[in-house]
Amino acid sequence: MGWWAWLREQVYPRGGFKRATRYVVHRMRRLPDQPHRVARGVFAGSFIGFLPLPGLQFLAAWGAARLIRGNVLAALLGTFNTNPLTTPFFAVLAMSLGHWILGIEAPLNAEYIGKAFANAGSDLWFNIVSIFGPEKAKWDGLIQFWNEIYLPYFIGALGPAILISAVAYYLTIPLVTAYQKARAATAHERGERRRRMRAKLAEAAGKLKRRNDEHDDGTGDDSPGAP
């Protein structure tokens, strides 16, 4: 798969978001662990998935799952609750809520956000280059980005992330429980069928052995001197 195909797959899965969601739910239900541990993992992964932690979500989800004794694989799968199409809308919601909590008055429009990202990126690149030259590092753009974009986003995302992850937690327990019970019942039924099949085979083998023994005792004596 080329880079463009990989990027397109991340933005919009080939089978659509419905199929991708069904696959994640299917994998979660099949996890061989106790339902409440799977649900804890889902909570941890879903919560981390909503936070602005680019490049660190898997590591943070692993740590959160271990901290609350949840299923780690469920936590990693839970981070897929966001995608490049829905994240911008949630980000604006989280930043708006964060600005309201922190009392920041700034226009949350595309121009303002884009300019903040551009200034932060420019300062970051300048500071990297300044390591090898006489220029002094600049921090104004990075500080503005931290105070007006990242910190409000992080704080504003906490409330909705906890609420949505809690809903996912309480939905996961009955789903996993029902699936595991159905799977156990299916396994028991298959075991019973195999047991009955083995019993029939053993019975047929016993009948065949008795028939051969009777044949040998009654008509199988063809030795010399037999009457």
C-alpha positions in Angstrom: 0.0 0.0 0.0 1.4 3.4 -1.0 1.5 6.5 1.1 -1.4 8.1 -0.6 -3.5 4.9 -0.2 -2.5 4.7 3.4 -3.4 8.3 4.1 -6.8 7.9 2.3 -7.5 4.8 4.4 -6.8 6.8 7.6 -9.1 9.6 6.5 -11.9 7.4 5.1 -11.7 3.6 5.4 -12.3 1.6 2.2 -15.4 -0.1 3.7 -16.7 3.1 5.3 -16.8 4.1 8.9 -19.8 1.8 9.6 -17.8 -1.2 8.6 -14.7 0.0 10.5 -16.8 0.6 13.6 -18.4 -2.9 13.3 -15.0 -4.4 13.0 -13.7 -2.7 16.2 -16.8 -3.6 18.1 -16.5 -7.2 16.9 -12.9 -7.4 18.0 -13.8 -6.0 21.4 -16.5 -8.5 22.0 -14.2 -11.4 21.1 -11.5 -10.3 23.6 -10.8 -13.3 26.0 -11.2 -11.4 29.2 -13.7 -10.5 31.9 -16.4 -8.0 30.7 -15.6 -5.4 33.3 -11.9 -5.5 32.4 -12.7 -5.1 28.7 -15.0 -2.2 29.6 -12.3 -0.5 31.6 -10.0 -0.8 28.7 -12.6 0.7 26.4 -13.1 3.6 28.8 -9.3 4.2 29.0 -8.8 4.1 25.2 -11.9 6.1 24.4 -10.9 8.8 27.0 -7.3 9.0 25.6 -8.7 9.1 22.0 -10.4 12.4 22.6 -7.4 14.1 24.1 -4.9 16.0 21.9 -2.0 13.6 22.3 -0.6 13.2 18.7 1.7 10.3 18.4 1.3 9.3 22.0 -2.3 7.9 22.1 -1.3 4.2 22.0 1.3 4.7 24.7 -1.1 6.8 26.9 -3.9 4.3 26.3 -1.6 1.4 27.4 -0.6 3.4 30.6 -4.2 4.3 31.4 -5.4 0.7 30.9 -2.7 -0.6 33.2 -3.5 2.1 35.8 -7.2 1.1 36.0 -6.5 -2.6 35.4 -8.3 -2.7 32.1 -7.7 -4.8 29.1 -4.8 -3.2 27.1 -6.0 -4.4 23.7 -9.4 -3.0 24.3 -7.8 0.3 25.2 -5.8 0.4 22.0 -8.9 -0.4 20.0 -10.8 2.3 22.0 -8.5 5.0 20.7 -10.1 4.6 17.2 -13.2 6.4 18.5 -11.9 9.5 16.6 -10.9 9.9 13.0 -9.7 12.8 10.8 -13.3 13.7 9.7 -14.8 13.9 13.2 -11.8 15.2 15.1 -12.0 18.8 13.8 -15.6 19.2 15.0 -14.8 17.8 18.4 -11.7 20.0 18.6 -13.7 23.2 18.0 -16.2 22.1 20.6 -13.4 21.3 23.1 -11.6 24.6 22.4 -14.8 26.6 22.7 -15.5 24.9 26.1 -11.9 25.4 27.2 -12.0 29.1 26.3 -15.2 29.5 28.3 -13.7 27.7 31.3 -10.4 29.6 31.2 -12.1 32.9 30.3 -10.2 33.4 27.0 -11.8 35.7 24.5 -10.6 34.8 21.0 -12.4 34.2 17.7 -12.4 30.5 17.1 -12.5 30.5 13.4 -10.4 28.8 10.7 -8.2 31.9 10.2 -7.4 32.3 13.9 -6.6 28.6 14.4 -4.6 28.3 11.2 -2.6 31.4 12.1 -1.9 30.0 15.6 -0.6 26.7 14.1 1.5 28.6 11.5 3.1 30.8 14.1 3.8 27.9 16.4 5.3 25.9 13.5 7.4 28.8 12.4 8.8 29.3 15.9 9.5 25.6 16.3 11.4 25.4 13.1 13.3 28.7 13.9 14.3 27.3 17.3 15.6 24.1 15.8 17.7 26.0 13.2 18.9 28.5 15.9 20.6 25.6 17.7 23.2 25.6 14.9 23.5 29.4 14.5 23.8 32.7 16.5 20.1 33.4 16.5 18.1 33.4 19.8 15.1 31.1 20.1 11.6 32.6 19.7 8.8 31.5 21.9 5.9 33.9 21.3 4.1 31.8 18.8 4.6 28.6 20.8 3.4 30.2 24.0 0.3 31.7 22.2 -0.4 28.2 20.7 -0.1 26.6 24.2 -2.3 29.2 26.0 -5.0 29.7 23.4 -5.1 26.4 21.4 -3.6 23.4 23.1 -4.4 24.0 26.8 -8.1 25.1 26.1 -8.5 22.0 23.9 -7.1 19.7 26.5 -9.2 21.1 29.4 -12.3 21.4 27.2 -12.0 17.8 26.0 -11.9 16.3 29.5 -15.6 16.7 30.3 -17.0 15.3 27.0 -14.3 12.6 27.0 -15.3 11.4 30.4 -19.0 11.5 29.6 -18.7 9.6 26.3 -16.2 7.1 27.6 -18.5 6.4 30.6 -21.4 5.7 28.2 -19.0 3.4 26.2 -18.1 1.6 29.4 -21.6 0.8 30.5 -22.5 -0.3 26.9 -19.5 -2.6 26.6 -20.3 -4.7 29.7 -23.6 -6.1 28.5 -22.3 -6.5 24.9 -19.3 -8.5 25.9 -21.3 -10.5 28.5 -24.0 -11.5 26.0 -21.4 -12.4 23.4 -19.3 -14.5 25.8 -22.5 -16.3 27.0 -23.6 -17.0 23.4 -20.1 -18.2 22.5 -19.9 -20.4 25.5 -23.4 -21.9 24.7 -22.2 -22.5 21.1 -19.0 -24.2 22.3 -21.0 -26.3 24.7 -23.4 -27.3 21.9 -20.5 -28.2 19.6 -18.9 -30.2 22.5 -22.2 -32.1 23.0 -22.4 -32.9 19.3 -18.8 -34.2 19.3 -19.5 -36.3 22.4 -22.6 -37.8 20.8 -20.7 -38.5 17.6 -17.8 -40.2 19.5 -20.4 -42.3 21.5 -22.0 -43.4 18.2 -18.7 -44.2 16.7 -17.7 -46.2 19.8 -21.0 -48.0 19.7 -20.7 -48.8 16.1 -17.1 -50.0 16.6 -18.3 -52.2 19.5 -21.1 -53.7 17.4 -18.7 -54.5 14.6 -16.2 -56.1 17.0 -18.9 -58.3 18.6 -20.1 -59.3 15.1 -16.6 -60.3 14.1 -16.0 -62.2 17.4 -19.3 -64.1 16.9 -18.3 -64.9 13.3 -14.9 -66.2 14.4 -16.4 -68.4 17.1 -19.3 -69.9 15.1 -18.0 -70.4 11.5 -14.5 -69.4 11.4 -12.9 -72.9 12.4 -11.6 -74.3 9.1 -8.6 -76.1 10.6 -7.8 -79.7 9.6 -9.7 -82.4 11.6 -12.7 -80.2 12.1 -16.0 -82.1 11.8 
